[in-house]
Structure formats: C-alpha cells, structure tokens
Amino acid sequence: MSERILIIEDDERLANLIQVYLIRQGYNVQWHNSGDGAEEKIQQLNPDLVILDVMLPEKSGFDICRDIRTWFNNFILIMTASEDNIDEIVGLELGADDYLAKPVEPRLLLARIRALLRRKQIELDKEGAKDLIIPSNGKTIVFDNLVIDGENRKVLLQDLEIDLTTAEFDLLWLLANNAGKILSRDDIFSQVRGIDFDGSDRSIDARISRLRRKLLDDPDNPSRIKTVRGKGYLFLREGDNH
C-alpha cells in the first residue's frame, strides 16, 4: 500500500503540479484547498505526511500545525513563499518536521518526502529491538517535582500532567534515562528517529525547544535541559552544576 500524502494548498495550479508529480512517484495524494476544514480532512485521512502551506484562507498553516500537533503523530512539511527565516523557525517550533521555501523544486520536495517517510519505516522495523528506548516495564523516573511514568507514558510536573506528543515523550525519556550525560544530535537521532543525524535537520532542536516550554524551563537559562555548545544536550539532575 502506497503512503498517503495530503496537500493543503490554496494555489490550485501548484497543488495540481505537486499532486500529479507525486502520484507518478507512486504516492496516494489528495488535496485540500483551504485552512477551513483542513484539520477535519487530516483526521479523516490520517495521512503519512501533510504538505502544509502557510498562507491559507480562513486559517493559517501555522495555526493548523500548532493545533494538530497535539494529536497528529505523522509528518508535517511546511511550505511558504516567504523568504524570511523566521517562518522556518516558527514552523519548526510549532511542530513541523521539515520546511521548504517556494518556489518548490519537485526533485528536492521528493527527496525531503522520501527522507521523512524513510524514518517512519525504520522506526517500524525497529519495534521490538533490544535497544528500544521506551520499555513497558513500569519504570518511573523522578526528578524533584518532575515525574516521568514509562509504563503509562505520562509526565507530571508539580503534580499536574503535561500534554506531550509521542515524539516529545520519546525524547524526554531518552534524555532522562541519560541524565548527567551529554547526548549529541547524532545520539538522539539514532535512538529516537532510528537514523543518523545528517547535519541539516533541525527538528531535534525544535523539539527540545518545545520540551523546555512545556517543562517551564527557561530557554535563556535552562535548569533542566541544557545546550552544550558544539556537543549536544544535557539533562540536568538535582544538584548538577555544569
């Protein structure tokens, strides 16, 4: 069965070109032309990947990305005509997995799609592997006022449950299980996504940023997840002073 892709784009000519091109590459592709009803369409189809334009009538792509990221665990690729890098940063912060600026070069779009979908297949292939980082063994990790329940995949901060996506929980679990140890982006990619970091993907950085925000961790002076320049990320235990 071919992977399902949903294009959310109000430019009919561009959407048609992308749809025809991707269908020829063997994908099952559908198109929705407005921000209005986009979330319902995503729920209905549950596509493997959403290609999401930023400037949409009725509701922006950024708003859609933010709203669906709480329950949609497949891939989101943002497209925008803006040349401002802030759009890329905002999109990744809101939960997008990748970003492309218009005009879109079809072969580059195809390469990005294949790279994203390849991750999903690798993750599926690795289910049940010995080094799976999310065991169902009832393990609970406690750091001061932060409780991470590995069996029920729940996180409590100051006795209040935090809403995390599957990918965010996986990343937090990895960091917490390696508290006090610096994990490089390559380490994180190989464990959480199942592939090596290629030097260009910024989704790990965006996910760290979202985790900090949800853990009430000051990004300018983090006390829980620290960036170690040139090395990676460090989950701090109580009393750590790095």
Secondary structure, DSSP 8 states (H G I E B T S, - for coil): ---EEEEE-S-HHHHHHHHHHHHHTT-EEEEE--STTHHHHHHHH--SEEEEESS-SSS-HHHHHHHHTTT--SEEEEEES---HHHHHHHHHTT-SEEEESS--HHHHHHHHHHHHHHHHHHHHTTT-TT-S---S--EEEETTEEEETTTTEEEETTEEE---HHHHHHHHHHHHTTTSEE-HHHHIIIIISS---S---HHHHHHHHHHHHTT--TTS-SSEEEETTTEEEE--TT---
